């Protein structure tokens, strides 16, 4: 009598866990449909959506062996999530990225350069040159960098902008920064666009209050007779400390200190989700006023299917989702699934190829895409 009861109880628990995992996966895949102010915790499901998918697949396989009639729970969930999952992981056979650039196309690079090695210029002076060599090897026509630490005035600065202009052979550039957040006495902290194409207009736009990640920029560049507006954005980061990252990678809950660590991490998640919502709404309003086809580059600090990703990318094509393959991880830490750096473009621009360059020169990997203006 006890064994049948135990089996029924175990079956109910297993079904319940399967249902919860399926619900969380659905929330993670469609989290962008919810208002961040009230449902910010759904953002956690979005971040974990690929892990939740793996869990649902495990349930599916288990039911196929134990009770095939109950496999429908996981199967229907995967079907319902298939389209948003394709945004996160393009299910296609990848083609090798062709390094040689077609002169009729526009090669765009987006990269969070993590201060361009200024913190390690004494211990690892070779890294900065390796970053420059990688950029020159890819030879982008337009390069958008986030977390750019440089100087546009101090001749003896470590990262003196005219030096970059000379080494990258990109005469056009536009540097945006907040003076209240100077990196040191000589260097600014901001975002920058380098361009081999002529820059005919440029703007820096600030979102109050003027603090970290409160500015973004755009430039209008000309290819032949066509004008394209290129946005460079960097949304609110989670600003995790080293202790936060260690706790995320090895979470424990054995004492009061661990509880405080978990609260601190959750608080930073909440602040990040809410600020990115406000920033992405603001940026989208400016984007909607563009009279030209757009390219949007940047570090969103959020994953596909998030509110920020879908707000910024609404009505645009994501270069990696359309021409890339695999997970396309762009952040070298915390999780192997974080594709938080993106290149979006207007549908009138053709996307020929896109890749992430797995070079550990920054804590982010560069994203590169070849685009063209659709003759139609």
C-alpha positions in Angstrom: 0.0 0.0 0.0 2.9 2.3 0.9 4.7 1.8 -2.4 1.8 2.7 -4.7 1.2 5.9 -2.6 4.9 6.8 -2.8 4.8 6.3 -6.5 1.8 8.5 -7.0 3.3 11.2 -4.8 6.6 11.0 -6.7 4.6 11.3 -10.0 2.7 14.3 -8.8 5.9 16.0 -7.6 7.6 15.2 -10.9 4.6 16.6 -12.9 4.6 19.7 -10.7 8.3 20.4 -11.2 7.9 19.9 -14.9 5.0 22.4 -14.9 6.9 24.9 -13.0 10.0 24.6 -15.2 7.7 25.0 -18.3 6.0 28.0 -16.9 9.3 29.7 -16.0 10.6 29.0 -19.5 7.5 30.5 -21.1 7.9 33.6 -18.9 11.6 33.8 -19.8 10.8 33.6 -23.5 8.0 36.1 -23.4 9.3 38.3 -20.6 9.4 41.3 -22.9 5.6 41.4 -22.9 5.6 42.5 -19.2 6.1 45.9 -17.8 9.5 46.0 -16.0 8.3 48.1 -13.1 5.9 45.4 -11.9 7.4 42.2 -13.3 11.1 42.8 -13.0 11.7 39.4 -11.5 10.6 37.8 -14.8 13.8 39.2 -16.2 15.6 36.6 -14.1 13.7 33.9 -16.0 14.8 35.6 -19.3 18.4 35.4 -18.2 18.0 31.7 -17.3 15.9 30.8 -20.3 18.5 28.6 -21.9 19.1 26.7 -18.7 15.3 26.3 -18.3 15.1 25.0 -21.8 17.7 22.3 -20.9 15.7 21.4 -17.8 12.5 21.1 -19.9 14.3 18.9 -22.4 15.5 16.6 -19.6 11.9 16.3 -18.4 10.8 15.5 -21.9 13.4 12.7 -22.2 12.5 11.3 -18.8 8.7 11.1 -19.7 9.5 9.4 -23.0 11.0 6.6 -21.1 8.7 6.5 -18.0 5.3 7.7 -19.2 5.2 8.9 -22.9 1.7 10.2 -22.5 3.0 13.0 -20.1 5.7 14.2 -22.4 3.2 16.6 -24.0 3.9 19.1 -21.2 7.5 19.7 -22.2 6.8 19.2 -25.9 4.1 21.9 -26.2 6.2 24.2 -24.1 9.1 23.9 -26.5 6.8 24.4 -29.5 5.4 27.5 -27.9 8.9 28.9 -27.2 10.4 27.9 -30.5 10.3 31.4 -32.2 11.7 33.4 -29.3 14.3 30.6 -28.7 15.5 31.2 -32.3 16.3 34.8 -31.3 18.5 33.4 -28.5 20.1 30.5 -30.5 19.8 30.6 -34.3 19.2 27.0 -35.2 21.2 26.8 -38.5 24.5 25.4 -39.8 27.1 28.1 -39.4 29.2 29.3 -42.3 32.7 30.5 -41.8 33.0 34.2 -41.6 34.8 35.6 -44.6 37.5 38.0 -43.3 38.0 39.6 -46.7 35.6 42.5 -47.0 33.4 43.2 -50.0 34.0 46.8 -50.9 30.4 47.3 -51.9 29.3 46.4 -48.3 29.6 48.1 -45.0 31.5 46.2 -42.2 30.3 47.2 -38.7 32.0 46.2 -35.4 30.5 46.6 -31.9 32.8 46.0 -29.0 32.8 46.7 -25.2 36.5 47.4 -25.0 36.7 47.4 -21.2 38.7 50.6 -20.9 41.0 49.6 -23.8 43.5 47.9 -21.4 44.4 51.1 -19.5 44.3 49.2 -16.2 46.8 46.7 -17.4 49.0 48.8 -19.6 52.0 48.3 -17.3 51.6 44.6 -16.6 50.3 43.6 -20.1 51.4 46.3 -22.5 51.0 43.9 -25.4 47.2 43.6 -25.0 46.3 47.0 -26.3 48.3 46.4 -29.5 46.6 43.0 -29.9 43.2 44.7 -29.6 44.2 47.3 -32.3 45.6 44.5 -34.5 42.3 42.6 -34.2 40.4 45.7 -35.3 42.7 46.3 -38.2 42.5 42.6 -39.3 38.7 42.9 -39.5 39.0 46.3 -41.1 35.5 47.7 -40.1 34.1 50.7 -41.9 32.3 51.7 -38.7 33.4 50.6 -35.2 31.3 51.3 -32.1 33.1 50.9 -28.8 31.6 51.0 -25.3 33.5 51.6 -22.1 36.1 53.6 -24.1 38.6 55.3 -21.8 40.6 57.9 -23.7 41.7 61.5 -23.9 40.9 64.0 -26.6 43.2 66.7 -25.2 46.1 65.4 -23.0 49.1 64.7 -25.2 50.8 62.4 -22.8 47.7 60.4 -22.0 48.0 56.6 -22.2 45.0 56.4 -24.5 45.4 59.5 -26.6 42.6 59.6 -29.3 44.8 60.9 -32.2 47.0 57.8 -31.7 44.0 55.6 -32.2 43.0 57.5 -35.3 46.4 57.0 -36.7 46.8 53.3 -35.8 43.2 52.3 -36.8 43.4 54.5 -40.0 39.9 55.8 -39.3 39.9 59.5 -39.6 36.3 60.1 -38.5 35.4 59.6 -34.9 32.9 60.9 -32.3 33.6 60.6 -28.6 30.8 61.0 -26.1 31.3 61.1 -22.3 30.0 62.5 -19.1 32.6 64.9 -17.5 31.3 64.0 -14.0 32.6 60.4 -14.6 36.2 61.1 -15.6 38.3 58.0 -15.4 41.3 60.0 -14.1 42.8 63.4 -14.5 43.6 62.8 -18.1 41.1 60.3 -19.3 37.4 60.3 -20.0 35.0 57.3 -19.7 32.4 57.0 -22.5 31.5 55.6 -25.9 33.0 56.2 -29.3 32.3 55.7 -33.0 35.2 55.4 -35.4 34.4 55.6 -39.1 36.2 55.3 -42.4 33.0 56.6 -44.0 32.3 60.4 -43.9 30.5 61.5 -40.8 28.0 64.3 -41.8 26.2 64.7 -38.5 26.6 63.6 -34.9 24.7 63.8 -31.7 25.1 63.0 -28.0 21.9 62.5 -26.1 21.7 62.3 -22.3 19.1 60.8 -20.1 18.6 62.4 -16.7 20.0 61.9 -14.2 23.4 62.2 -15.8 25.1 59.2 -14.3 26.6 55.9 -15.4 25.2 54.7 -18.8 23.0 57.8 -19.1 24.3 58.9 -22.5 24.2 57.4 -26.0 25.2 58.8 -29.4 24.5 58.5 -33.1 26.3 59.6 -36.2 25.1 59.9 -39.8 27.6 58.3 -42.2 27.5 58.3 -46.0 28.2 55.3 -48.3 28.2 56.4 -51.9 25.1 58.6 -52.0 23.2 56.9 -49.1 23.1 58.1 -45.6 22.8 55.7 -42.6 22.3 56.6 -39.0 24.5 54.6 -36.6 23.6 54.4 -33.0 26.1 53.5 -30.3 24.5 52.6 -26.9 25.5 51.1 -23.6 22.6 50.2 -21.3 22.8 49.9 -17.5 25.2 47.3 -16.3 24.6 45.2 -13.2 27.8 46.6 -11.7 28.6 43.3 -10.0 31.6 43.3 -7.7 34.1 40.5 -7.6 32.3 39.1 -4.6 29.0 39.2 -6.4 30.4 37.2 -9.3 32.0 34.6 -7.0 28.6 34.2 -5.3 26.7 33.8 -8.6 29.2 31.2 -9.8 29.0 29.3 -6.5 25.8 30.2 -4.6 25.4 29.0 -1.0 22.9 29.7 1.7 24.5 28.4 4.9 24.7 31.5 7.1 23.4 35.1 7.5 26.3 36.5 5.4 25.3 34.3 2.4 21.7 35.7 2.8 23.0 39.2 2.6 25.1 38.4 -0.5 22.0 37.0 -2.2 20.0 40.1 -1.3 22.7 42.3 -2.7 22.8 40.4 -6.0 19.0 40.5 -6.3 19.0 44.2 -5.6 21.5 44.9 -8.4 19.4 42.7 -10.8 16.3 44.8 -9.9 18.0 48.1 -10.4 19.6 47.0 -13.7 16.3 45.7 -15.1 14.4 48.9 -14.2 17.0 51.3 -15.4 17.4 49.4 -18.7 13.7 49.6 -19.2 13.7 53.4 -18.9 16.8 53.7 -21.1 15.6 51.5 -23.8 12.2 53.3 -23.9 14.0 56.6 -24.2 16.4 55.4 -26.9 13.6 53.9 -29.0 11.8 57.2 -29.0 14.8 58.9 -30.5 15.4 56.0 -32.9 11.8 56.4 -34.2 12.6 59.9 -35.3 15.5 58.8 -37.7 14.9 59.8 -41.3 17.5 57.3 -42.5 18.0 53.5 -42.3 19.6 52.6 -39.0 22.3 50.5 -37.6 22.2 50.1 -33.8 25.3 48.8 -32.0 25.9 48.3 -28.4 26.2 46.5 -25.1 22.6 46.0 -23.9 23.6 44.2 -20.7 20.6 42.0 -21.3 19.8 38.8 -23.3 17.5 38.1 -26.3 13.8 38.1 -25.4 14.4 40.6 -22.6 12.4 43.9 -22.5 15.5 46.0 -23.5 16.4 43.7 -26.4 12.9 43.7 -27.8 12.3 47.4 -27.3 15.5 48.5 -29.0 15.2 45.8 -31.7 11.5 46.3 -32.5 11.1 46.7 -36.2 14.8 45.9 -36.8 16.7 42.8 -37.8 19.3 41.4 -35.5 22.5 40.6 -37.4 23.5 37.5 -35.4 19.9 36.1 -35.1 19.6 36.4 -38.9 23.1 35.3 -40.1 24.9 33.9 -37.1 24.8 30.5 -35.6 25.0 28.9 -32.1 24.8 30.7 -28.8 27.0 33.6 -29.9 28.2 34.4 -26.4 29.6 37.9 -26.1 30.4 38.3 -22.4 33.3 36.3 -21.0 32.0 35.6 -17.5 29.2 34.3 -15.2 27.4 32.2 -17.8 28.3 30.6 -21.2 25.0 31.8 -22.7 25.2 35.6 -22.4 24.8 37.3 -25.8 24.4 40.8 -24.6 26.2 42.7 -27.3 24.3 43.2 -30.6 24.1 44.8 -34.0 20.6 45.6 -35.2 19.7 47.2 -38.5 16.8 48.4 -40.5 15.1 45.8 -42.8 16.2 47.9 -45.8 19.8 47.0 -45.1 20.9 43.5 -46.2 22.8 41.4 -43.7 25.3 39.1 -45.4 27.2 37.6 -42.5 27.8 38.1 -38.8 30.0 36.5 -36.1 31.4 37.0 -32.6 35.2 37.0 -32.4 36.2 34.7 -29.5 39.4 36.6 -28.5 39.9 37.2 -24.8 41.2 40.7 -25.0 38.3 42.3 -23.1 35.6 40.9 -20.9 33.4 41.1 -24.0 33.8 39.6 -27.4 33.5 41.8 -30.5 30.5 41.4 -32.9 31.1 42.0 -36.6 28.6 42.1 -39.4 28.7 42.9 -43.1 25.7 45.0 -44.3 24.6 46.5 -47.6 21.9 48.9 -48.8 19.1 47.1 -50.5 18.8 48.4 -54.0 15.1 47.7 -53.9 
